[in-house]
């Protein structure tokens, strides 16, 4: 009876995932292209905190952007390394680059969200804002292609599913398991939505019209969020704004962490995707029941044997394992030359599910030695 009840619940979640994957399977991509108008109407914002090892490569890509970029704001949340010196060196190199030291974050604001809000308040007047993390490497056609995509779709806010770089074997076996949790909960990039629960976002490369951010107060809504990018998108959707999430034609990639230890310590902080709009409970149940547990359940049932119910349980678990292999194959394009251990990443599903669940239960964490508090009240 216990197996039968668990199987019924699991099948419900699995059906939901399958429908989501099928619905999002034929999405759009952001093509490398040129907009009709290339007047300077984009402000690029790079929020930073102790980014001396990554900022230079990021700015190299940004200063290569075309005339559509009016300014590049490096907004510093109080770095103690050479971040500010690197930014000021690029100020001398390109007149569009400007270093901006953010004032101390007010109570209730987390650092990155406050940096973005500071840019919104103290930046220029360009129509569009592009938020880019310091670990991002942009191709020269990025901003022009984002503008062209906005022209084609009429969207006022969307982000890019950046291609990922993982160089080390252990990280190659861990990082994709974390990315897969997003695919299971939200589907494949390539669509836009006005449903709060369905919208996706990536703060590594987030493009939005200035007026839509100010009119909705979306950044303010994300001030205490553990996933400020997703909360911003959900706030826009709550206001009736369609928010898109797309892969691109190799326009941008990112190396998020230096290795598996940093990945395990850093990424689960935001992966619960819980905020004032959506609880993490349903998504975590999906991760556990449809992604992480099926191989273990299949092994237990096969080892134990049994009658008709056991056979049904085994068949469902085998189907979910095959689904996981299909997701793994489909996700391959999200990585730039991944190590061979990429194909072993499903072995990390259980510890990843445990790490994300543990993170969801913590209301205070640290980032680079600084406390981060989450406010998930509606």
Secondary structure as GFF3:
##gff-version 3
##sequence-region A 1 378
A	DSSP	alpha_helix	2	23	.	.	.	ID=ss1
A	DSSP	beta_strand	29	30	.	.	.	ID=ss2
A	DSSP	beta_strand	42	48	.	.	.	ID=ss3
A	DSSP	alpha_helix	55	63	.	.	.	ID=ss4
A	DSSP	beta_strand	69	76	.	.	.	ID=ss5
A	DSSP	alpha_helix	83	93	.	.	.	ID=ss6
A	DSSP	beta_strand	97	101	.	.	.	ID=ss7
A	DSSP	alpha_helix	111	122	.	.	.	ID=ss8
A	DSSP	beta_strand	128	132	.	.	.	ID=ss9
A	DSSP	beta_strand	136	138	.	.	.	ID=ss10
A	DSSP	alpha_helix	142	153	.	.	.	ID=ss11
A	DSSP	beta_strand	157	160	.	.	.	ID=ss12
A	DSSP	beta_strand	163	164	.	.	.	ID=ss13
A	DSSP	alpha_helix	169	186	.	.	.	ID=ss14
A	DSSP	beta_strand	191	193	.	.	.	ID=ss15
A	DSSP	beta_strand	205	209	.	.	.	ID=ss16
A	DSSP	alpha_helix	210	216	.	.	.	ID=ss17
A	DSSP	alpha_helix	218	221	.	.	.	ID=ss18
A	DSSP	alpha_helix	228	238	.	.	.	ID=ss19
A	DSSP	beta_strand	243	248	.	.	.	ID=ss20
A	DSSP	beta_strand	252	254	.	.	.	ID=ss21
A	DSSP	alpha_helix	260	266	.	.	.	ID=ss22
A	DSSP	alpha_helix	268	271	.	.	.	ID=ss23
A	DSSP	alpha_helix	281	286	.	.	.	ID=ss24
A	DSSP	pi_helix	287	292	.	.	.	ID=ss25
A	DSSP	alpha_helix	294	304	.	.	.	ID=ss26
A	DSSP	alpha_helix	308	331	.	.	.	ID=ss27
A	DSSP	three_ten_helix	332	334	.	.	.	ID=ss28
A	DSSP	three_ten_helix	340	348	.	.	.	ID=ss29
A	DSSP	alpha_helix	349	361	.	.	.	ID=ss30
A	DSSP	beta_strand	364	367	.	.	.	ID=ss31
A	DSSP	beta_strand	370	373	.	.	.	ID=ss32
###
